[in-house]
Amino acid sequence: MKFARLGAPGSEIPVLVDGDRHLDLRPVTSDVDGDFLSSDFRARVSSALDAGELTELAGAAELRIGAPIARPSAVVCIGQNYAAHARESGAEPPTIPIMFLKTPNTVVGPNDTVTIPRGSEKTDWEVELGIVIGERAAYLDSPEQADAHIAGYVVANDVSERAFQMEVSGGQWSKGKIAFGFNPTGPWLVTPDEVDVDELRLRSWVNGEPRQDSNTNDMIFDVRTIVHHLSQYVTLEPGDLILTGTPQGVAFGGKFPYLTAGDVVEIEIEGLGRQRQEFVAWKAAE
């Protein structure tokens, strides 16, 4: 199944994406949030679909695409999870997952405009596989238990400001990760039965020029290992989002320039959809 949320920020309508149709999910749920994802949602939606309770949303094609999940309680991220990206960053591949946090208000629609922070000279792109939690996960006993706690997967752009992240960080990365809108997410939440999460192609482009091109089979720590590991330190709640790291090909590696106003970033993960963001300069409120 594929789920999306369409409409203006704060007023998104949950839909089931069924081929070219967008079926209104409001007979089943008011939103794609933690309560919905923890409630055997696939069975509920299937029953409603079979009963003819889900009708097409009028004008869906004209509506803004929001993030496919409501604002999560937490966004937990894994750093340097592709060996080649670790090397282009000047680091050895990690032996245990590196964790940092983004704030929930970084999560925006996949095609929303992204504002470059005031004073930024090193804003960067990062295509990433995102995991959405469907059942509370705490102290899992093994990676094999992780599947039962995963609602689905999303495309995410872990936008980063590298000077904030590395030069004025005080040793923590989050300063460069938490500007508003620094986590475009979607267009869809795709359930695990729809994709082989261990074999997905990830790509990114800037102004139409290729940047990243890799596969999730190159991750150092796979999805199940990540969920298990994180559960030893944080209680993951339904609706929470985990970003699993980015492959090589970002500006931080030194091969490409950082983003400036007017640049357009596109990212895509096989089976999970494609995003497009224009980056604009920060302006003081009038």
C-alpha positions as CSV (number, residue, x, y, z in Angstrom):
1,M,0.0,0.0,0.0
2,K,1.0,3.6,-0.6
3,F,-0.3,6.4,1.5
4,A,0.0,10.2,1.0
5,R,-1.3,13.4,2.5
6,L,-2.6,16.1,0.2
7,G,-3.5,19.8,0.8
8,A,-2.2,22.9,2.5
9,P,0.2,22.7,5.4
10,G,-1.7,21.8,8.6
11,S,-4.8,20.8,6.6
12,E,-3.6,17.7,4.7
13,I,-6.1,15.0,3.7
14,P,-4.9,11.4,4.1
15,V,-5.3,9.3,0.9
16,L,-4.6,5.8,-0.3
17,V,-2.7,5.9,-3.6
18,D,-4.2,3.2,-5.8
19,G,-2.6,3.5,-9.2
20,D,-3.7,6.8,-10.6
21,R,-6.4,7.2,-8.0
22,H,-6.2,9.0,-4.7
23,L,-8.8,7.5,-2.4
24,D,-10.0,9.6,0.6
25,L,-9.0,7.8,3.8
26,R,-11.1,10.0,6.1
27,P,-13.7,7.3,6.6
28,V,-10.9,5.3,8.3
29,T,-8.7,7.9,9.9
30,S,-8.3,11.7,10.3
31,D,-4.6,11.5,9.5
32,V,-1.6,9.2,8.8
33,D,-0.3,9.5,12.4
34,G,0.9,7.3,15.2
35,D,-2.6,6.3,16.3
36,F,-3.4,5.1,12.8
37,L,-0.1,3.4,12.1
38,S,-0.3,1.4,15.4
39,S,-3.8,0.1,14.7
40,D,-3.4,-2.7,12.2
41,F,-3.9,0.0,9.6
42,R,-3.4,-2.2,6.5
43,A,-6.3,-4.5,7.5
44,R,-8.5,-1.6,8.3
45,V,-7.8,0.1,5.0
46,S,-8.3,-3.2,3.1
47,S,-11.7,-3.8,4.7
48,A,-12.8,-0.2,3.9
49,L,-11.6,-0.6,0.3
50,D,-13.4,-3.9,-0.1
51,A,-16.6,-2.4,1.3
52,G,-16.5,0.5,-1.1
53,E,-16.1,3.1,1.6
54,L,-13.1,4.8,0.0
55,T,-14.0,7.2,-2.8
56,E,-11.7,9.3,-5.0
57,L,-10.6,12.6,-3.7
58,A,-11.9,15.3,-6.0
59,G,-9.1,17.6,-7.4
60,A,-6.3,15.5,-5.9
61,A,-4.0,16.2,-8.8
62,E,-4.1,20.0,-8.1
63,L,-3.4,19.7,-4.4
64,R,0.0,20.2,-2.7
65,I,1.7,17.0,-1.6
66,G,2.5,17.1,2.1
67,A,4.7,14.8,4.0
68,P,3.1,11.3,4.0
69,I,3.1,11.2,7.8
70,A,1.9,13.7,10.3
71,R,4.5,15.5,12.3
72,P,6.4,12.8,14.2
73,S,7.3,13.0,17.9
74,A,11.0,12.3,16.9
75,V,13.3,12.2,13.9
76,V,16.3,10.0,14.7
77,C,19.1,9.9,12.2
78,I,22.1,7.7,11.4
79,G,25.3,9.3,10.1
80,Q,28.0,8.0,7.8
81,N,26.1,4.7,7.1
82,Y,27.6,4.3,3.6
83,A,31.3,3.5,3.6
84,A,32.1,5.7,0.6
85,H,30.3,8.7,2.1
86,A,32.2,8.2,5.3
87,R,35.5,8.3,3.3
88,E,34.4,11.4,1.3
89,S,33.7,13.0,4.6
90,G,37.3,12.3,5.8
91,A,36.2,9.6,8.3
92,E,36.6,5.8,8.6
93,P,33.4,3.8,8.4
94,P,31.8,3.6,11.8
95,T,31.8,0.3,13.8
96,I,28.6,1.3,15.6
97,P,25.7,3.5,14.3
98,I,26.3,7.2,14.8
99,M,23.0,8.8,16.0
100,F,21.9,12.4,15.8
101,L,18.5,14.2,16.0
102,K,16.4,16.5,13.8
103,T,13.5,18.4,15.1
104,P,9.9,17.5,14.0
105,N,9.4,20.8,12.3
106,T,12.0,19.9,9.7
107,V,9.5,17.5,8.2
108,V,7.8,19.1,5.2
109,G,6.3,18.1,1.9
110,P,8.5,16.6,-0.8
111,N,8.2,19.5,-3.2
112,D,8.1,22.3,-0.7
113,T,10.5,25.2,-1.1
114,V,13.5,25.0,1.3
115,T,15.0,28.2,2.7
116,I,18.7,28.4,3.0
117,P,19.5,29.5,6.6
118,R,20.6,33.1,7.4
119,G,24.4,33.2,7.1
120,S,24.7,29.8,5.4
121,E,27.4,29.2,2.8
122,K,27.4,25.3,3.0
123,T,23.9,24.0,2.6
124,D,24.0,20.5,1.3
125,W,21.6,17.7,0.0
126,E,21.4,14.1,1.2
127,V,19.0,11.5,-0.3
128,E,18.1,9.0,2.4
129,L,15.8,6.0,3.0
130,G,13.4,6.8,5.9
131,I,11.9,4.2,8.2
132,V,8.5,5.0,9.8
133,I,7.7,3.2,13.1
134,G,4.4,1.5,13.4
135,E,4.6,-0.1,16.9
136,R,6.5,1.1,19.9
137,A,10.0,-0.3,20.0
138,A,12.1,-0.4,23.2
139,Y,14.9,-2.8,24.0
140,L,14.3,-5.2,21.1
141,D,16.1,-8.4,21.7
142,S,17.3,-8.9,18.1
143,P,17.3,-7.2,14.7
144,E,14.8,-9.9,13.5
145,Q,12.2,-8.3,15.8
146,A,12.4,-5.0,14.0
147,D,10.1,-5.9,11.1
148,A,7.1,-6.1,13.4
149,H,7.7,-2.4,14.5
150,I,8.0,-0.9,11.0
151,A,5.0,0.7,9.3
152,G,6.8,1.5,6.1
153,Y,9.4,3.5,4.2
154,V,9.7,7.0,2.7
155,V,12.1,9.1,0.7
156,A,13.8,11.9,2.7
157,N,16.2,14.7,2.0
158,D,18.4,15.2,5.1
159,V,19.3,18.8,4.2
160,S,22.4,19.9,6.1
161,E,24.3,23.1,6.8
162,R,27.9,21.8,7.0
163,A,29.5,24.8,8.7
164,F,26.8,24.7,11.4
165,Q,27.2,20.9,11.6
166,M,31.0,20.7,11.8
167,E,32.6,24.1,12.5
168,V,30.4,25.6,15.2
169,S,28.8,22.4,16.4
170,G,30.6,21.9,19.8
171,G,31.0,18.3,18.8
172,Q,27.3,17.6,18.0
173,W,25.9,17.6,14.5
174,S,22.3,18.7,15.1
175,K,23.0,22.5,14.6
176,G,23.5,21.8,11.0
177,K,20.4,19.6,10.6
178,I,17.5,21.4,12.3
179,A,16.6,24.5,10.3
180,F,12.9,24.6,9.5
181,G,12.1,22.5,6.4
182,F,15.4,20.7,6.4
183,N,13.7,17.3,6.0
184,P,11.4,17.1,2.9
185,T,9.7,13.8,3.2
186,G,7.6,11.7,0.8
187,P,5.7,11.7,-1.5
188,W,4.5,8.3,-0.2
189,L,4.6,6.1,2.8
190,V,5.1,2.6,1.3
191,T,4.4,-0.5,3.3
192,P,7.2,-3.1,3.7
193,D,5.5,-5.7,1.5
194,E,5.8,-3.3,-1.5
195,V,9.6,-3.0,-1.6
196,D,12.8,-4.9,-1.1
197,V,14.3,-2.4,1.4
198,D,17.7,-4.1,1.2
199,E,18.0,-3.5,-2.6
200,L,16.8,0.0,-3.5
201,R,18.5,2.5,-5.8
202,L,19.0,6.0,-4.4
203,R,19.8,9.0,-6.6
204,S,20.0,12.8,-6.5
205,W,20.4,15.6,-8.9
206,V,21.2,19.3,-8.6
207,N,19.9,21.5,-11.4
208,G,19.4,18.4,-13.5
209,E,23.0,17.2,-13.0
210,P,23.6,13.8,-11.4
211,R,25.0,13.7,-7.9
212,Q,24.4,10.6,-5.9
213,D,23.7,7.1,-7.3
214,S,23.9,4.2,-4.9
215,N,21.9,1.3,-3.5
216,T,20.7,0.5,0.0
217,N,22.7,-2.8,-0.3
218,D,25.7,-0.6,0.4
219,M,24.5,0.5,3.9
220,I,26.9,-0.4,6.7
221,F,24.0,-1.0,9.1
222,D,20.8,-2.3,7.5
223,V,17.3,-1.3,8.5
224,R,16.7,-4.0,11.0
225,T,20.1,-3.5,12.7
226,I,19.4,0.3,13.0
227,V,15.9,-0.2,14.6
228,H,17.3,-2.8,17.0
229,H,20.3,-0.6,17.9
230,L,18.3,2.6,18.5
231,S,15.7,0.7,20.6
232,Q,18.4,0.2,23.2
233,Y,18.7,3.9,23.8
234,V,15.4,5.5,22.8
235,T,11.8,4.4,22.9
236,L,10.6,4.7,19.3
237,E,6.9,5.7,19.1
238,P,4.4,5.0,16.3
239,G,4.8,7.6,13.6
240,D,8.4,8.4,14.5
241,L,10.8,8.7,11.6
242,I,14.3,7.3,11.3
243,L,16.7,8.5,8.5
244,T,19.3,5.8,7.6
245,G,22.2,7.8,6.1
246,T,23.2,9.0,2.7
247,P,25.6,7.7,0.1
248,Q,28.6,9.5,-1.5
249,G,28.0,12.4,-3.9
250,V,27.2,15.3,-1.6
251,A,28.8,18.8,-1.6
252,F,30.6,18.0,1.7
253,G,32.8,15.6,-0.2
254,G,34.5,18.5,-2.1
255,K,33.6,17.4,-5.6
256,F,30.5,19.6,-6.0
257,P,29.5,23.2,-5.0
258,Y,27.1,23.8,-2.1
259,L,23.6,25.0,-2.8
260,T,22.7,28.6,-3.5
261,A,19.4,30.4,-4.0
262,G,17.7,29.2,-7.2
263,D,19.2,25.7,-7.1
264,V,16.8,22.8,-7.6
265,V,17.4,19.5,-5.9
266,E,15.7,16.3,-7.0
267,I,16.0,13.0,-5.1
268,E,14.5,9.6,-5.8
269,I,14.4,6.1,-4.3
270,E,13.3,3.2,-6.4
271,G,9.7,2.3,-5.5
272,L,9.3,5.1,-3.0
273,G,8.9,8.1,-5.3
274,R,10.7,11.3,-6.2
275,Q,11.0,14.8,-4.7
276,R,11.8,18.2,-6.1
277,Q,12.8,21.3,-4.0
278,E,13.8,24.8,-5.0
279,F,16.2,26.4,-2.5
280,V,15.6,30.1,-1.8
281,A,17.5,32.8,0.2
282,W,16.4,33.7,3.8
283,K,14.6,36.9,4.1
284,A,13.6,38.8,7.2
285,A,9.9,38.9,8.0
286,E,8.3,42.1,7.0
